[in-house]
Amino acid sequence: MRSESDPQRRHVNRETMPFKHKNTRRIEGLDSNVWVEFTKVAADPSIVNLGQGLPDISPPSYVKEELAKAAAADRLNQYTRGFGHPLLVKALSQVYERVCGRKIDPLTDILVTVGGYGSLFSTVQALIEEGDEVLIIEPFFDCYEPMVKMAGAKPVFIPLRNKNDGNSASSADWVLDPTELANKFNSKTKAIILNTPHNPIGKVFTREELQMIADLCIKHDTLCISDEVYEWLVYKGNKHIKIATLPGMWERTITIGSAGKTYSVTGWKLGWSIGPQHLIKHLQVVQQNTLYTCPTPLQEALAQAFWIDYKRMDDPDCYFYSLSRELEGKRDRMAQLLREVGLKPVIPDGGYFMIVDVSTLNVDLSDVEENQPYDYKFVKWMITSKKLSAIPLSAFCGPETKVQFEKYIRFCFIKKDSTLDAAEVILKNWNKQIA
Ligand SMILES: Cc1ncc(COP(=O)(O)O)c(C=O)c1O
């Protein structure tokens, strides 16, 4: 018989002992993630990736040069102010004072964090209490739901509905039903998460639509978390309006922005929350006790880039406007390509995504694994059979609305011409097979 001190016996015991450490309740059921799943399947370089919102166009050269300059300065390779590098919060305050037409204090009204994601996270952690209800407009950027759940709150969904009964040609066809929205508000409603320009539909909420939301927020004393990461990406005939600028909304709104989306540098992962001091100070508490600070050279470079564009905000060459002009051409090309296969894309008024109903193609998906929504199966089939990737729309919906959106998939069009050329070849060949 082996003694207790026998190392071989200890080894045997440890192996048979059940491992007691499981996941926390906070993250129970949150393990599946569309980006993890579809980034993996689209990793093959032979696949034309129009899935994830990842620009393959070059960021502006001055943005890259500013980063090289920042990295060359020793002091900019060390920690900076935790709530935002001084030069960056100053630049952000100047840009947004101009946009919002009000004073924005760089030290108290802004928090710089890790991307739009970081801004959403610190906002939800700081302001949403266990048991609160948070309204989420469907379809939604997928992390809203798990973030709300991790805070112990309840997501309450309200869908955008197609006012043309399935025959949508434009993102503006997707609207909130005023009565349905009003009925979702109650005494437990702590916040509504708004996203304009909208991912994935590309809807740019109009002043009237924002006013309807604002009126309800004020009536029910509700906060508004306004995700505006695509704020500069609006196409001809549309205007991005910040809900924080409507009367009575500044005090109750956190507005979220992203360097990744503003300068086509998604890998920089810098974002910011802007709002009144009485709210931002709570987000700062989350940041000081979690991340503490964001990378200094990136913040310095972003600040310098913002100064360049701030000075030319009256000039059409300002990157804030020139990018959307460039993208408008790509949007129209993408729409044309999809039409050539017999599809009817929903033309976005903003952002860089386009959704399309693929059920009309009647593709035989019997070989694709079962138990998944139609759009998941379709995208998996398209990746394998056509070497083209997209993102299934039901990933952006709560459990009850998935069926309503599972006919749609989302394409990203912030892609260089050669990528769109490759997509064109695939779609044209596809068209020949259908014809
Ligand atoms: C609507 C929306 N919000 C937030 C984010 C996250 O932004 P970031 O990459 O800056 O974290 C994204 C990214 O795709 C997005 O589409």
The ligand as a Tripos MOL2 file, in Angstrom:
@<TRIPOS>MOLECULE
LIG
   16    16     1     0     0
SMALL
NO_CHARGES

@<TRIPOS>ATOM
      1 C1        -22.4320   49.4610  -32.7890 C.3       1 LIG1
      2 C2        -21.0670   49.1930  -32.2830 C.ar      1 LIG1
      3 N1        -20.7350   49.6130  -31.0640 N.ar      1 LIG1
      4 C3        -19.5220   49.4010  -30.5470 C.ar      1 LIG1
      5 C4        -18.5530   48.7410  -31.2780 C.ar      1 LIG1
      6 C5        -17.2090   48.4910  -30.6710 C.3       1 LIG1
      7 O1        -16.2890   49.4580  -31.0570 O.3       1 LIG1
      8 P1        -14.7310   49.2640  -30.7620 P.3       1 LIG1
      9 O2        -14.1690   48.4240  -31.8390 O.co2     1 LIG1
     10 O3        -14.2110   50.6660  -30.7380 O.co2     1 LIG1
     11 O4        -14.6310   48.6120  -29.4210 O.co2     1 LIG1
     12 C6        -18.8410   48.2760  -32.5590 C.ar      1 LIG1
     13 C7        -17.8450   47.5120  -33.3310 C.2       1 LIG1
     14 O5        -18.1200   46.8870  -34.3350 O.2       1 LIG1
     15 C8        -20.1400   48.5090  -33.0790 C.ar      1 LIG1
     16 O6        -20.4890   48.0940  -34.3080 O.3       1 LIG1
@<TRIPOS>BOND
     1     1     2 1
     2     2     3 ar
     3     2    15 ar
     4     3     4 ar
     5     4     5 ar
     6     5     6 1
     7     5    12 ar
     8     6     7 1
     9     7     8 1
    10     8     9 2
    11     8    10 1
    12     8    11 1
    13    12    13 1
    14    12    15 ar
    15    13    14 2
    16    15    16 1
@<TRIPOS>SUBSTRUCTURE
     1 LIG1         1 GROUP 0 **** ****
